[in-house]
Amino acid sequence: MTVRPRPAGADGEPEARGGASDKIAAEIRAHVNRAGLQPGDRLGREEDLARQFGVSRPTLREALRLLASSHLIRASKGRGGGIFVAATPEEGIARNVSASVADMLSADIVDIDELIESRLLLEVPIAGLAAQRATDDDVAELRRLVAQEPATWD
């Protein structure tokens, strides 16, 4: 069996495993984060994005399809149309996880006890890590949010 190196991209580095569209999708995701874009913010038109990221329109379309399947972007046609942020990357991941869990429950792949056990195994360590890494600003923001919500655990 012969192992061939992945083809090099323009920067001399091997291209991402999924190809150019996966790389562009990652670059767009990073751009949304860096620019602090929020749901509803406009990324631009397809042709402008293809030019901005230096790719063909078919490659960009595939990248946009990947991002749309993750609920991160949405496209609209017509006057005032374009590519818009549908959710932040964190929100997109949460939607995918929620949809996957709902599908597994409805298909009887997992039962509610298995789901609760899995959540405990994941969420408790993650909450502990978040608490360890919390800054004073994070704690102040949490206190502000808690103060806004009416007490419902009487």
N, CA, C and O of each residue as an XYZ file, in Angstrom:
616
protein
N       0.852     -1.172      0.000
C       0.000      0.000      0.000
C       0.895      1.231      0.000
O       1.809      1.342      0.817
N       0.632      2.147     -0.911
C       1.410      3.372     -1.019
C       0.656      4.508     -0.372
O      -0.521      4.724     -0.662
N       1.325      5.234      0.501
C       0.721      6.380      1.141
C       1.174      7.615      0.392
O       2.371      7.883      0.284
N       0.227      8.358     -0.118
C       0.547      9.573     -0.855
C       0.283     10.784      0.025
O      -0.724     10.833      0.732
N       1.172     11.752     -0.014
C       0.914     12.957      0.768
C      -0.272     13.714      0.190
O      -0.531     13.669     -1.012
N      -0.985     14.408      1.067
C      -2.084     15.229      0.588
C      -1.504     16.365     -0.237
O      -0.404     16.838      0.050
N      -2.224     16.808     -1.257
C      -1.717     17.896     -2.081
C      -1.561     19.172     -1.266
O      -2.338     19.446     -0.351
N      -0.544     19.938     -1.616
C      -0.290     21.183     -0.904
C      -1.191     22.278     -1.428
O      -1.488     22.347     -2.621
N      -1.622     23.138     -0.512
C      -2.419     24.297     -0.894
C      -1.505     25.427     -1.322
O      -0.300     25.234     -1.483
N      -2.074     26.596     -1.503
C      -1.313     27.752     -1.971
C      -0.213     28.152     -0.989
O       0.808     28.708     -1.392
N      -0.421     27.869      0.301
C       0.579     28.250      1.294
C       1.642     27.174      1.506
O       2.499     27.317      2.378
N       1.596     26.094      0.713
C       2.578     25.024      0.833
C       2.213     23.973      1.847
O       2.827     22.907      1.885
N       1.203     24.261      2.686
C       0.752     23.297      3.682
C      -0.213     22.311      3.039
O      -0.911     22.667      2.090
N      -0.268     21.066      3.542
C      -1.244     20.128      2.992
C      -2.651     20.677      3.169
O      -2.955     21.291      4.192
N      -3.513     20.458      2.176
C      -4.890     20.922      2.252
C      -5.638     20.153      3.323
O      -5.281     19.026      3.665
N      -6.677     20.777      3.843
C      -7.511     20.131      4.855
C      -8.060     18.831      4.293
O      -8.317     18.721      3.094
N      -8.235     17.858      5.157
C      -8.665     16.533      4.735
C      -9.926     16.568      3.885
O     -10.010     15.833      2.901
N     -10.905     17.390      4.226
C     -12.152     17.430      3.488
C     -12.066     18.228      2.206
O     -13.031     18.269      1.444
N     -10.958     18.851      1.952
C     -10.806     19.620      0.737
C     -11.040     21.094      0.938
O     -11.176     21.587      2.058
N     -11.082     21.786     -0.194
C     -11.164     23.241     -0.171
C     -12.447     23.742      0.480
O     -12.418     24.738      1.203
N     -13.562     23.080      0.241
C     -14.826     23.570      0.808
C     -14.821     23.485      2.335
O     -15.345     24.379      3.000
N     -14.238     22.427      2.900
C     -14.134     22.319      4.357
C     -13.229     23.419      4.911
O     -13.512     23.995      5.961
N     -12.152     23.700      4.206
C     -11.222     24.738      4.640
C     -11.906     26.102      4.618
O     -11.757     26.887      5.553
N     -12.651     26.382      3.558
C     -13.348     27.663      3.450
C     -14.442     27.760      4.514
O     -14.636     28.825      5.100
N     -15.152     26.673      4.767
C     -16.170     26.680      5.826
C     -15.523     27.035      7.169
O     -16.078     27.822      7.935
N     -14.358     26.461      7.452
C     -13.645     26.766      8.697
C     -13.211     28.229      8.728
O     -13.278     28.875      9.773
N     -12.768     28.753      7.584
C     -12.354     30.156      7.522
C     -13.547     31.088      7.747
O     -13.415     32.110      8.419
N     -14.694     30.743      7.195
C     -15.889     31.573      7.391
C     -16.318     31.516      8.851
O     -16.676     32.540      9.432
N     -16.284     30.318      9.454
C     -16.603     30.162     10.877
C     -15.690     31.062     11.719
O     -16.151     31.764     12.619
N     -14.381     31.027     11.409
C     -13.410     31.844     12.149
C     -13.695     33.332     11.939
O     -13.590     34.124     12.875
N     -14.053     33.708     10.720
C     -14.379     35.113     10.418
C     -15.574     35.575     11.245
O     -15.563     36.681     11.785
N     -16.603     34.738     11.348
C     -17.790     35.082     12.135
C     -17.381     35.315     13.594
O     -17.847     36.264     14.224
N     -16.517     34.455     14.126
C     -16.049     34.614     15.509
C     -15.208     35.871     15.677
O     -15.453     36.673     16.578
N     -14.206     36.044     14.799
C     -13.300     37.196     14.907
C     -14.051     38.514     14.804
O     -13.770     39.456     15.545
N     -15.000     38.577     13.888
C     -15.740     39.817     13.654
C     -16.861     40.016     14.678
O     -17.496     41.071     14.701
N     -17.104     39.021     15.515
C     -18.165     39.125     16.522
C     -19.548     39.218     15.904
O     -20.439     39.868     16.452
N     -19.726     38.565     14.759
C     -21.016     38.615     14.071
C     -22.070     37.843     14.852
O     -21.781     36.832     15.492
N     -23.279     38.336     14.787
C     -24.396     37.750     15.515
C     -25.481     37.323     14.530
O     -25.474     37.751     13.376
N     -26.418     36.476     14.980
C     -27.518     36.082     14.102
C     -28.197     37.304     13.476
O     -28.516     38.280     14.155
N     -28.403     37.216     12.171
C     -29.014     38.308     11.427
C     -28.005     39.194     10.715
O     -28.360     39.913      9.781
N     -26.737     39.149     11.152
C     -25.709     39.955     10.488
C     -25.434     39.398      9.097
O     -25.453     38.187      8.880
N     -25.180     40.299      8.167
C     -24.959     39.918      6.768
C     -23.487     39.628      6.525
O     -22.622     40.440      6.854
N     -23.205     38.454      5.940
C     -21.845     38.113      5.535
C     -21.521     38.687      4.166
O     -20.380     39.074      3.912
N     -22.492     38.747      3.294
C     -22.278     39.286      1.961
C     -22.998     38.456      0.922
O     -23.802     37.579      1.238
N     -22.686     38.759     -0.330
C     -23.262     37.997     -1.436
C     -22.311     36.875     -1.801
O     -21.114     36.947     -1.522
N     -22.841     35.853     -2.419
C     -22.045     34.683     -2.799
C     -20.810     35.076     -3.612
O     -19.700     34.636     -3.314
N     -21.008     35.902     -4.636
C     -19.873     36.261     -5.494
C     -18.825     37.059     -4.730
O     -17.630     36.904     -4.984
N     -19.250     37.914     -3.794
C     -18.305     38.691     -2.994
C     -17.511     37.786     -2.051
O     -16.304     37.957     -1.883
N     -18.197     36.827     -1.442
C     -17.518     35.899     -0.537
C     -16.522     35.023     -1.284
O     -15.431     34.757     -0.781
N     -16.894     34.568     -2.496
C     -15.972     33.755     -3.294
C     -14.704     34.546     -3.584
O     -13.596     34.015     -3.500
N     -14.874     35.819     -3.926
C     -13.714     36.669     -4.206
C     -12.899     36.895     -2.922
O     -11.672     36.792     -2.939
N     -13.580     37.201     -1.816
C     -12.920     37.485     -0.546
C     -12.072     36.297     -0.079
O     -10.965     36.482      0.425
N     -12.595     35.079     -0.249
C     -11.886     33.902      0.223
C     -11.043     33.247     -0.873
O     -10.380     32.239     -0.631
N     -11.071     33.821     -2.070
C     -10.199     33.357     -3.152
C     -10.526     31.969     -3.666
O      -9.627     31.180     -3.955
N     -11.826     31.668     -3.782
C     -12.236     30.352     -4.266
C     -13.288     30.500     -5.355
O     -13.859     31.574     -5.545
N     -13.533     29.417     -6.060
C     -14.580     29.420     -7.078
C     -15.950     29.414     -6.395
O     -16.072     29.054     -5.224
N     -16.957     29.811     -7.135
C     -18.308     29.810     -6.573
C     -18.791     28.408     -6.214
O     -19.451     28.254     -5.187
N     -18.490     27.363     -7.021
C     -18.906     26.018     -6.597
C     -18.263     25.592     -5.270
O     -18.915     24.953     -4.445
N     -16.994     25.942     -5.064
C     -16.330     25.605     -3.793
C     -16.983     26.369     -2.655
O     -17.231     25.804     -1.590
N     -17.265     27.652     -2.871
C     -17.924     28.447     -1.844
C     -19.312     27.895     -1.550
O     -19.706     27.799     -0.387
N     -20.057     27.531     -2.590
C     -21.409     26.991     -2.382
C     -21.375     25.743     -1.507
O     -22.225     25.569     -0.633
N     -20.397     24.878     -1.740
C     -20.273     23.665     -0.924
C     -19.952     24.042      0.522
O     -20.512     23.453      1.446
N     -19.063     25.008      0.732
C     -18.737     25.468      2.088
C     -19.981     26.038      2.758
O     -20.237     25.773      3.933
N     -20.750     26.819      2.011
C     -21.977     27.400      2.561
C     -23.001     26.316      2.881
O     -23.734     26.423      3.864
N     -23.053     25.278      2.058
C     -23.959     24.156      2.327
C     -23.574     23.487      3.648
O     -24.442     23.141      4.449
N     -22.269     23.308      3.870
C     -21.801     22.713      5.127
C     -22.196     23.580      6.316
O     -22.660     23.075      7.338
N     -22.009     24.885      6.174
C     -22.351     25.802      7.264
C     -23.859     25.859      7.499
O     -24.308     25.959      8.641
N     -24.636     25.797      6.426
C     -26.088     25.809      6.566
C     -26.570     24.535      7.254
O     -27.511     24.578      8.047
N     -25.935     23.406      6.959
C     -26.346     22.150      7.600
C     -26.026     22.155      9.089
O     -26.605     21.382      9.852
N     -25.104     23.024      9.505
C     -24.786     23.191     10.923
C     -25.579     24.341     11.535
O     -25.345     24.721     12.682
N     -26.516     24.891     10.768
C     -27.382     25.982     11.222
C     -26.607     27.260     11.521
O     -27.069     28.089     12.304
N     -25.431     27.434     10.908
C     -24.635     28.624     11.178
C     -24.952     29.780     10.240
O     -24.835     30.943     10.626
N     -25.354     29.467      9.012
C     -25.685     30.528      8.065
C     -27.008     30.217      7.385
O     -27.497     29.088      7.410
N     -27.567     31.251      6.782
C     -28.752     31.065      5.958
C     -28.585     31.968      4.751
O     -27.960     33.026      4.834
N     -29.134     31.552      3.658
C     -29.070     32.336      2.427
C     -30.464     32.793      2.070
O     -31.437     32.058      2.241
N     -30.552     34.015      1.572
C     -31.838     34.490      1.077
C     -31.615     35.113     -0.290
O     -30.581     35.724     -0.562
N     -32.610     34.940     -1.133
C     -32.520     35.439     -2.504
C     -33.324     36.704     -2.654
O     -34.120     37.063     -1.786
N     -33.106     37.373     -3.766
C     -33.882     38.566     -4.069
C     -33.212     39.817     -3.541
O     -32.087     39.798     -3.041
N     -33.954     40.906     -3.675
C     -33.435     42.193     -3.245
C     -33.122     42.170     -1.752
O     -33.948     41.735     -0.949
N     -31.949     42.630     -1.385
C     -31.535     42.610      0.015
C     -31.108     41.238      0.484
O     -30.888     41.020      1.676
N     -30.990     40.313     -0.453
C     -30.607     38.958     -0.099
C     -29.108     38.831      0.113
O     -28.363     39.809      0.046
N     -28.700     37.639      0.362
C     -27.295     37.356      0.582
C     -27.136     36.232      1.581
O     -28.053     35.450      1.834
N     -25.952     36.180      2.134
C     -25.629     35.159      3.127
C     -25.627     35.840      4.492
O     -24.958     36.855      4.686
N     -26.383     35.274      5.440
C     -26.533     35.862      6.759
C     -26.139     34.860      7.838
O     -26.253     33.650      7.643
N     -25.682     35.365      8.961
C     -25.404     34.523     10.120
C     -26.739     34.070     10.680
O     -27.604     34.897     10.971
N     -26.914     32.770     10.833
C     -28.148     32.237     11.406
C     -27.982     31.977     12.901
O     -28.933     32.106     13.672
N     -26.773     31.612     13.299
C     -26.487     31.329     14.702
C     -24.993     31.443     14.914
O     -24.212     31.301     13.973
N     -24.599     31.698     16.138
C     -23.174     31.674     16.443
C     -22.713     30.215     16.411
O     -23.543     29.313     16.523
N     -21.415     29.964     16.262
C     -20.961     28.567     16.249
C     -21.429     27.764     17.467
O     -21.767     26.586     17.344
N     -21.449     28.403     18.644
C     -21.896     27.693     19.844
C     -23.371     27.317     19.745
O     -23.768     26.214     20.122
N     -24.176     28.243     19.235
C     -25.604     27.964     19.075
C     -25.826     26.865     18.040
O     -26.700     26.014     18.205
N     -25.028     26.889     16.972
C     -25.152     25.861     15.935
C     -24.855     24.475     16.474
O     -25.553     23.513     16.155
N     -23.816     24.376     17.292
C     -23.463     23.086     17.894
C     -24.587     22.627     18.813
O     -24.964     21.456     18.800
N     -25.120     23.541     19.606
C     -26.196     23.178     20.529
C     -27.410     22.661     19.769
O     -28.044     21.693     20.188
N     -27.736     23.312     18.639
C     -28.875     22.846     17.841
C     -28.623     21.444     17.290
O     -29.523     20.604     17.290
N     -27.409     21.194     16.825
C     -27.099     19.869     16.289
C     -27.194     18.798     17.370
O     -27.754     17.725     17.144
N     -26.647     19.094     18.538
C     -26.702     18.133     19.638
C     -28.149     17.889     20.047
O     -28.560     16.743     20.235
N     -28.922     18.964     20.184
C     -30.322     18.822     20.582
C     -31.107     17.998     19.566
O     -31.893     17.129     19.942
N     -30.897     18.270     18.285
C     -31.598     17.522     17.242
C     -31.184     16.055     17.256
O     -32.024     15.171     17.091
N     -29.894     15.793     17.454
C     -29.418     14.409     17.495
C     -30.014     13.651     18.672
O     -30.427     12.500     18.530
N     -30.058     14.290     19.822
C     -30.631     13.649     21.012
C     -32.118     13.374     20.786
O     -32.606     12.290     21.106
N     -32.834     14.352     20.238
C     -34.264     14.156     19.970
C     -34.477     12.999     18.999
O     -35.390     12.194     19.181
N     -33.641     12.914     17.973
C     -33.753     11.807     17.011
C     -33.494     10.464     17.678
O     -34.213      9.498     17.425
N     -32.465     10.394     18.535
C     -32.154      9.131     19.215
C     -33.272      8.708     20.157
O     -33.589      7.523     20.262
N     -33.873      9.688     20.846
C     -34.978      9.368     21.747
C     -36.198      8.889     20.974
O     -36.835      7.908     21.358
N     -36.525      9.576     19.888
C     -37.715      9.195     19.131
C     -37.542      7.860     18.413
O     -38.526      7.165     18.159
N     -36.315      7.495     18.086
C     -36.057      6.222     17.409
C     -35.761      5.098     18.405
O     -35.416      3.985     18.010
N     -35.898      5.396     19.688
C     -35.626      4.414     20.749
C     -34.205      3.859     20.683
O     -33.974      2.698     21.021
N     -33.264      4.677     20.252
C     -31.850      4.271     20.255
C     -31.298      4.384     21.662
O     -30.473      3.571     22.079
N     -31.757      5.399     22.400
C     -31.415      5.551     23.817
C     -32.707      5.783     24.578
O     -33.700      6.245     24.016
N     -32.681      5.456     25.861
C     -33.842      5.773     26.679
C     -33.488      6.947     27.589
O     -32.338      7.382     27.633
N     -34.450      7.439     28.289
C     -34.264      8.642     29.096
C     -33.223      8.430     30.193
O     -32.480      9.355     30.519
N     -33.156      7.218     30.773
C     -32.154      6.949     31.813
C     -30.738      7.037     31.246
O     -29.841      7.577     31.893
N     -30.540      6.508     30.041
C     -29.221      6.598     29.403
C     -28.867      8.049     29.073
O     -27.712      8.458     29.191
N     -29.859      8.808     28.666
C     -29.633     10.216     28.355
C     -29.216     10.980     29.610
O     -28.269     11.765     29.570
N     -29.911     10.759     30.713
C     -29.587     11.450     31.966
C     -28.187     11.055     32.428
O     -27.414     11.910     32.858
N     -27.859      9.777     32.343
C     -26.523      9.312     32.730
C     -25.440      9.978     31.876
O     -24.408     10.404     32.396
N     -25.674     10.063     30.588
C     -24.711     10.699     29.679
C     -24.549     12.175     30.004
O     -23.434     12.697     30.018
N     -25.657     12.840     30.263
C     -25.586     14.273     30.588
C     -24.804     14.495     31.868
O     -24.017     15.437     31.955
N     -25.009     13.638     32.871
C     -24.254     13.777     34.120
C     -22.758     13.593     33.883
O     -21.936     14.321     34.438
N     -22.417     12.606     33.048
C     -21.003     12.353     32.759
C     -20.343     13.515     32.016
O     -19.151     13.768     32.191
N     -21.101     14.207     31.204
C     -20.555     15.323     30.423
C     -20.682     16.665     31.137
O     -19.709     17.413     31.236
N     -21.868     16.967     31.629
C     -22.147     18.312     32.101
C     -21.495     18.662     33.429
O     -21.077     19.805     33.619
N     -21.397     17.713     34.351
C     -20.812     18.032     35.654
C     -19.335     18.410     35.506
O     -18.928     19.437     36.050
N     -18.511     17.627     34.792
C     -17.112     18.056     34.626
C     -16.973     19.361     33.838
O     -16.095     20.173     34.132
N     -17.834     19.562     32.842
C     -17.769     20.799     32.057
C     -18.121     21.999     32.935
O     -17.469     23.040     32.849
N     -19.138     21.862     33.770
C     -19.508     22.956     34.676
C     -18.375     23.250     35.656
O     -18.091     24.410     35.952
N     -17.732     22.204     36.153
C     -16.588     22.388     37.056
C     -15.444     23.121     36.373
O     -14.832     24.014     36.959
N     -15.157     22.745     35.139
C     -14.099     23.405     34.383
C     -14.449     24.870     34.124
O     -13.594     25.747     34.236
N     -15.702     25.126     33.779
C     -16.145     26.511     33.549
C     -15.991     27.328     34.833
O     -15.573     28.485     34.782
N     -16.323     26.736     35.982
C     -16.188     27.446     37.254
C     -14.721     27.743     37.561
O     -14.393     28.827     38.044
N     -13.843     26.786     37.284
C     -12.416     26.997     37.524
C     -11.851     28.112     36.654
O     -10.974     28.858     37.090
N     -12.341     28.226     35.445
C     -11.809     29.200     34.491
C     -12.546     30.529     34.489
O     -12.159     31.450     33.769
N     -13.597     30.641     35.281
C     -14.411     31.852     35.277
C     -13.608     33.054     35.750
O     -12.858     32.979     36.723
N     -13.781     34.154     35.047
C     -13.158     35.415     35.442
C     -14.131     36.192     36.316
O     -15.298     35.820     36.441
N     -13.651     37.265     36.917
C     -14.532     38.114     37.711
C     -15.656     38.675     36.843
O     -16.791     38.805     37.301
N     -15.341     39.009     35.587
C     -16.368     39.505     34.666
C     -17.420     38.437     34.386
O     -18.611     38.741     34.305
N     -16.978     37.174     34.235
C     -17.924     36.075     34.007
C     -18.879     35.931     35.189
O     -20.086     35.779     35.000
N     -18.344     35.979     36.396
C     -19.166     35.839     37.603
C     -20.141     37.006     37.706
O     -21.310     36.804     38.033
N     -19.681     38.211     37.434
C     -20.566     39.385     37.478
C     -21.694     39.246     36.459
O     -22.842     39.572     36.759
N     -21.376     38.764     35.258
C     -22.405     38.582     34.228
C     -23.414     37.518     34.658
O     -24.614     37.700     34.455
N     -22.962     36.427     35.239
C     -23.879     35.390     35.723
C     -24.799     35.941     36.811
O     -26.001     35.673     36.817
N     -24.220     36.716     37.732
C     -25.045     37.314     38.793
C     -26.090     38.248     38.206
O     -27.233     38.272     38.663
N     -25.698     39.026     37.186
C     -26.639     39.936     36.535
C     -27.781     39.156     35.888
O     -28.944     39.543     36.002
N     -27.447     38.056     35.209
C     -28.467     37.243     34.551
C     -29.411     36.582     35.549
O     -30.621     36.534     35.330
N     -28.856     36.076     36.641
C     -29.686     35.441     37.670
C     -30.624     36.467     38.297
O     -31.786     36.164     38.569
N     -30.127     37.674     38.523
C     -30.956     38.721     39.127
C     -32.104     39.128     38.206
O     -33.154     39.555     38.687
N     -31.923     39.004     36.895
C     -32.965     39.354     35.920
C     -34.107     38.351     35.925
O     -35.256     38.723     35.684
N     -33.813     37.102     36.192
C     -34.812     36.041     36.103
C     -35.640     35.967     37.370
O     -35.110     36.083     38.475
N     -36.926     35.777     37.211
C     -37.760     35.607     38.420
C     -37.436     34.258     39.072
O     -37.170     33.269     38.389
N     -37.465     34.243     40.380
C     -37.180     32.998     41.116
C     -38.317     32.014     40.868
O     -39.477     32.318     41.142
N     -37.982     30.835     40.349
C     -39.004     29.835     40.062
C     -38.780     28.550     40.836
O     -39.506     27.576     40.640
N     -37.791     28.533     41.709
C     -37.515     27.289     42.430
C     -37.917     27.395     43.896
O     -37.219     26.890     44.775
N     -39.027     28.044     44.150
C     -39.546     28.173     45.539
C     -40.046     26.845     46.032
O     -40.517     26.745     47.165
